């Protein structure tokens, strides 16, 4: 009941928008059901009586009425199905649009901790389930409701005891069905979650198939797949068997009811209290109730499954992101790029503590390098500056404006970010570069591509800049992807802040030389933060800060730090091919 309420609350805004179409469909569909399931059987009773009494003329007239009723019922059904398909498609499109938008509103930590394939399936499942619920539950249940009410009226009209027997049977059946569905609901929810995990594992394997091939671990990951596949199959079997046990047990009531009322009708016929047509009518209505009850069991089972399936997606939609914009974000006023970390304390949601009363100021247009061994807090600085996480305490300001007071989208539009591993869209190289500034002209895109030396390798490709890069850019080498990422950042000319998070780590020496050549242009007029593993990348920075365990332990330019003969000098002297050696922390 709790899940059903959640479902109604979520879908009500869509149903309300098309309430006229809903009501119209109920009227048309209800009229069709009334004609075929209630009115027609009454005329069949009269036809039977006319035949038994050899009233052939009357039989022909009744037969024509039945034919007209059948045609009228088909017309109502035709109109109902067309109206239903019209607003179902409208609603499906709206729900899919809204749910996908809601699935993309969450915070960085949420996406890091959820399988992409599982999220895609859940986001696209909700619209389909709505249509299924509408088709298989609401209108099916509505037709059953009309049929059952009509059967009740007809059976009462034949004999009061038959009507009372029907009410008793119906009450007992509904109580047992509700009890069974309450027992089944948690199983369907569990099945939905297991299925999502299975889809997530499948997607994880396919999207990382290249890594699997490189390490020769195909059979290891196939074992992971088989285990999840087995878990989903076992869960499905458990739900199916439990459903069958409940459904078959409860459905035994229906034939007992049919036989009981038919025997009673025959006894009334022997007493001349019912006609032959009335006995056949009682039998057909009882048998109709039997089939309706059978349908009700299947509908209720599908309804519970669909609700459990949909509620899981709704819970994600209704999940409150950890990082939220304030109710009324301030207009962003970043222009110079003066950055200040003021007494920042921060821990990741999983409990890992990174900063405690951390302070750092980066002046307008200053270029700083950040170095330190793994776990020192280098990348955490960039994540906080991009506001991928919120602080525990303290503040981060840019040009005196607290970044937590502005919209996240506005903040990130003012930062050109080049990550360590550039992930590309499965689009053309040109489209991937253009993504950095959707308003850029073709000439500006090409200028950025040349500045990042993308032009050098693109000419070797058959389709040039129109080459599709594959999922996540898999068709390009790491260095080629990185150059596309750098070109994308170069195109973001209006951003006053540039962040490079080990952006040259995937480049060969030649490529790094090209990027170093273009770095002056890339960082010109921008406040620049470069996270570096390769110390040669940051030699010419205005200032270098050295971090360890979330704290700044040294700072100065390259020459100053070497003269101090401290931690930076140790890193410089211990580097191999320009890289910092990692120890085990």
N, C-alpha and C positions, 0 to 999 in steps of 0.2 A: 504493500500500500504506500509506503514511503517513497519507493522508486517511481510508482505510478504518478504520485503527486508531483514529484520532481519533473517527470516527463511532461505532464500537463502544463506545469508552470513555464517550462521552457518553450513549448510549442504554441502556447495560447496566443502569443502576440501575432503569430503567423495565421492561425485559424481565425482570429478576430478580424484580420485584414480582409479575409475572403469569406466573411460570415454569410453574405447573401448567397454566394455560390454554394456554400456548405448547406444552408437551409434548403435551397432549391434542389440540391442533389438528394437530400434526405426525403424531400416530398416526392420527387420523381421515382426514386428507388423504392420508397415505402409504398407508393401506389402500385408499382410493378409487383412487389411481394404480396400485397393485399389481393391483387387480382389473381395471381397464379397460385398462391398458397392457401387463400381463404375463400374467395368468391367462387373460383372454378370448382373446387371439390364439392361445394354445395349444389352446383348445377349437375355435377357428375352423379350425385345422390339422386336428384330429380330424374336424370336420364335413366338410371338403373331402375327406379320405380316405374317409369313410363314403359320401359321394355318388359318388366315382369308383369305389368298389367296390360301388355299388348297395345299400348297407346302410341302407335307408330308415328302418327302426325305430330303429336306433342314431342316425341323423341327427336324428330327432325328439327323442330323449332329450337329445342334445347341445345341440340348439337351445333346449330348455327350461332346461337348465343355463345357457346363455349369457344367456337372458332373466332368470333369477334373479340372475345375477352383475351384470347391468346395473342391476336394481332395487336390489340391495345397494350397488352403487357410488353410485347416486343418493342413497340414505339417508345414507351416509357423507359425501358432498359436502354435502348439506343441513345435517347436524349441524355439519360443519366450518365452513361459511360463516356459520352463526348464531353459533357460538362466536367466530369471527374478528371478525365485526362488533361483537360485544359488547365484547371487550377492546380492539379498535382504537379505538372511540369513547372508551373510558375513558382509554386512553393518549394519544389525540389531545388530549383536554381537559386532561389533566395537563401534557403537554408544552407546549401553547399557554400555559397559565397560568404555568408555570415560566419559559419563555423570555421572555414579556412582562415578568414581574417582573425577570428578569435584564437585559433591555434598558432598564429604567428605573432601574437602580442606578448608572449611570455618572456621571461628573463633568460639571460645567457646560461645560467646554471641549470635551468630546466632542460634546455636543449642538449647540454653537455651530458646530462644524466638519463636521457631517454633515447631509445633506438629510433633512428629516422624512419625506417620502414614501418615501425609500429605506429608512429605518430601520423604518417601519411594515411595508413589504413583507417585509423580512428577518425581522422578529419573528414575522410570521404565516405565513411560508413553512416554518418548520422542522417544525411539526406535520404539515402537509400532505405534506411530503417524507418524513417518517417512515412515514406510511401507504403512500405510493407505494413506498418501498423495501421495506416489509413485503410488500405485495401483489405487486409486479412483480419483486422480486428474491428475497427469502428463500423464499417458498412456491413461486414459479415455479422457482427453482433447485433447491429440494428435490424438486419433482415431476420435474424433468429428471434429477436425480441418481438417483432411484428407477427412472425409465424407462430410463436408460442402463445402470444396474447389471442390471436385469432383462433388457434386450436382450443384454447381454454374456453373461449366464448362458444364455439361450436359444440364442444363436448358437454359443456354445461347445458346447452340448449337441447341436447339429445337426452341427457339424464343427469340430474343433480349429483348423484353418487359418482358417476364417471368423472364429472368435473372436479369433485372433491379429491378423488383418487389422483387426478392429474396434479392438483396443487400440492398434495403431500409429496408425491414423487419429485416434483420440481424443486421444492424447498430442500428436501434431503440431498438431491443431486447438486444443487448450488452450494450448499454448506460443505459437502465433501470435496467439490472442485476447488473452492476457495482455500480449504485446508491443504489440499495437495499442492496448489500453486504457491502457497506460503512456504511449504517445505522445499519446493523446487527453485524458488527465486535465488537463494544463495548459491546453489549449484550452477545456475546459468551465469551469474555474475563471475564466479570463479572460472567457468569455462571461457568466458569472454576475455578475462585477463590472461589466462594461459595461452589462448589463441593469439593475443596481441604480442606476448613474449615470443611465441614461435615465429610470427611474422617478422619481429625485430631481429631475431637471430638469423633468419633467412636473408634479410636485407643486409645485415652486417657482413655475412659471408660473401654475398654477391658483390657488394660495393668494395670489398677488400680482397677480391680474388687475385689481384696482381701480387699482393704481399703473400698470400697463401702459396702462390706458385713459386715465388722467390725462395721461400723457406721450405718448400716441399712438404707442407703440412696439410695437404688436401684431405687425407684420411682422418686426421685429428679433427678438422672442422666438420667433416661429414658425420663424425661420431657425435659432435655437439648438435648438429642438425637432427640426426636420428633420435637422440635422447629427447629433444624438445618435441619432435614429431610424435614420438611414442607417448610423451606426457599429454599432448593435446588429444591424441587418439583415445587414450585411456579415459581422459576427462569427458570426452564426447560420448564414449560408450557408457560411462557411469551415468551421465545425464539422461541418455537415451533409454537405458534400462530402467532407471528410476521412473522416468516419465511413463514408459509403457506399463510398468507395474501399477502405478496409480491409476492411469487412464483405463486399463483393461479391467481393473477391479471395480472401479466406479461404474463403467459402462455396462456391467452385468445387470444393473438396475433397469436399463432401458428395455431390453426384450422381455424381462419379467413384467414390466408395466404393460407393454403391448399385448402380451398373451392374457394378462389378467383382465384388462378392460374389454378385450375381444370376447373372452369367455362370458363375461358379465353381459355384454351386448347380446350374445346368442341366447342367453337365458331370458333376457327381456323380449327377444324376438319370439321365443317359444310361448311367452305369455301374451303375445300380440301387443306388446307395448312399444316395439320398434319395427319399422319396415325393413325390407331387405336392403334398400338403398341406405337406410340409417345405419345398419350393421356394417355395411361396406364402408360408409363414411367414417364410422368410429374406428374401424380397423386401419383405414388409410391415414386418418389423422394421427392415430397412435403410432403408426409406423413412420409417419412423417416426423413426429416428435422424436422417435427413436433415432432417425438419421440426423435430425437437428442437434440432438444431444451429443451424438458422435462427433459432428462437426464442431460443436462447442468445445469438446475436449481438445481437438486438434488446434482450434483457434486460440484457446487459453494457453496451450503449450507454446505456440508460436509467439503469442503476445508476451508471455513471461520472458522468452528467449530474446525477443527484440528489445524489450524494455531494459533487460540486464545489459544487453549489448550497447544500447544507446546511452544509458545512464553513465557508463564508463567514459564515453566521449564528452558528455555534458559536464561531468566532474572536472575534466581537464579544462573545458571552456570556462567554467565558473571558478577555477583555481585563481586565487589572487597572486599575481607575480610578486616576487620578492623585491623587485626594483620597480617602483611606481613613480609616475609624474605627480607633482603636486596638483591640487584641484584647479588652480589657476596659475599655470606656468608663466614666469616672467618672460617678456620679449628678450631674446638673446642679444647681448651687446658686445660680444667678443670682436675685437678688431686688432689689438696689438699682440696678444698672446702671452701676457705675463701670468705665469702659473705659480700658485702657492699652495703647498700642502701644510696645513696648520694643525699640529698635534693629532695627527691621524692615527687612530687605532682600528685595526681590521683583522677579522678572522673569517675564513671561508665557511660556508654553511655546514660543511662536514666537520668543523671544529678546528681545522688547522689555523693556528695563530701566526700572523705574518708581521704586522706592525703594531708598535706600542708607542704612542706620542711621537710619531715620525714627523719631521719638519724638513721641507725643501722648498726653495724659491728658484724659479727659472725666469730670468729677465726677458724682456721683449726682444725677440730676434736672436736670442742666445742659442747656441748649438751645444748640447751637452751629450756626453756619452755615459752610459751606465754599464758597469761591469761587475762581475761577481760570479761565484760558482753557483751551480744549480741549487735552488732553494733559498737563495739570498733575498729574493723579493723583487728582482728586476722586472719580470713580466707582470707581477701583481701591480706595480706602479702604473703600467699602461692600461691594465684592465680597470683600475679605479679612475684613471683620468678619462677613459671612455665611458665611465659609469656603467660598466657591466655588472658591478656589485655596489651596494651601498655601504657606507662606513659604519663602524660601531660607534665611534666618537670622532670629533674633530670635523674639519671641513677641507674641501678643495675648491679654490677659487681661480677663475681666469679673468684677468682684468678687473679684479675685485668682485666679480659676480659668482656667487655660490652655484656650482654646477648642479646641485640637487634641486635648485629652484627653477631650473629651465627644463623644457621638454627634451627628452633623450634624443629624439630625432634631430632637433635643432643643434644640440651640442655636437653630435657626431658628424653633422654636415660641415662643421667648422674644423674638423680634424681629418687630415689625410693620413691614413693608417696603412702600413705595409707589414703584414704578419710574417712570421718565420716561414710558414708554409702556405703559400698563396693557393687558395681554392678557387677554381674557375667554374663558371656555369657551362653546361653543355650547349654552348652557343659558339658562334664564330669568334676568332681572335679579335676582330674589329668590334664586335658587340661587347666583348669582355672589357676592352679598353674603354669604350664609350660609356660603360656603366659608371665610371668615375665621375662623370659629369654629363648627365642626360641632355643638357642644353648645349653641349659643345658642338661646334661645326665639324664637318669632315676634315677640314684642314687642320683644326686644332687637335683632333684625334691622331692624325698622321704625324703631326709635329711631336706629340708626346711619345708616340711609338718610336720615332727616330731617336729622340733624346734618351730613351731607355734601351736603345740598341735592339729593339724587337725587330726592326727592319732587316737586321743582319741575317736572322735565321728564317724569317717569313718568306723571303724570296726563294728559298729552297723547297718550300711546300707547294704541292700541286695547285692548290686553290688559294694560295697566298693568304691575305687577311680574311678571306671568307672560309678558311679551313675550320671545320668544327673540331673543338678540342677534346671531345669526349667527356664522360661524367667526371666531375671534379678536376678536369684538365688532364686526364690520364694519358692522352696522346702526346703530350709535351713532356720534355724532361723537366726536372726540378728547377734548373737554371732558367729554362725558357719560361716556365710558369711565373717564376719570380720576376723576370723582366716585364712580362705582361702586367703583373701586379704593380710594379714600380711605375710603368706607363700610366696605369689607371690612377695612381696617386698623383702623378705629375699633372694629369688632366684636371685635378681638383684644385685649380689655381687659387680660388677664393678662400681656401682654408688657411687660416693664419698659423695653424699648428701642424707639424709633421711628426709622426711617430714611426720609427723603423724598428721593428722587433726582430733582431737578428736576421734582417731582410737579405743580407748577402751571404748567409751561411751555406745556401745551396748552390752558389755560383762557383764556377771554376775560376782560376786566376785571371784568365783573359776577360771573362764576363765581369768579374769584380773590378778589374781595371776600368772597363767601360763605364760601370756604374759610378765608380769613384770620380771619373771624369765629368759625369752628368750631375753628381751630387751637389756641386756648387749652385747649379741652376735650380735643382730640385728644392734646396733649402733656402734659397735666396728670399729674404724678407719674411721668413717664417721662424717661429720658435720651434726648435728641432730637438727631439729626444730620440737618441739612437741606443737601443739595447744591443750589446755586441758580445759575441763569443770570440770572434776573430778580432784581436786587438788592433790589427792594422787598419780596420775599418774606422776607428775613432781617434787615430793619432792626431788629426788636425782639428779636433773638436775644441771649442772655446774653453770648455771645462769638462773634466771627467770625474764622475763620482764612483767610488768603489763601495760596494755593498756587501754585507755579510750578516746573515740571520736577521734581516729586516731593518738594519741600521746602516747609516753612512759612516764608514770607518776612515775614509780618506777622500780628499777632493783637490783638484788642481788641474792644470793642463798636463800634457804628456811629459814634457821635460821636467816640470816641477815634481811630478809624482816619481819619476825615475830618480831624481836627486834625493828624494826622501828615503829612498832605499827601503821602502816599507812593503806593504801587502801587494800594491800594484806592481812594484818592481819585481817582486817574487813571481807574480803571475806572468809578467812580460818575459822574464828569464826562463820560466818553465813551459812556455807555450811551444807547441809543435806545429810548424807550418802556419803560424799565425793564430792558432786556436788555444783557448784556455783548457788545460787538462782538468777534467772533473775527477774529484775524489768521491768516495762513497760516503754519503751523508745520511 
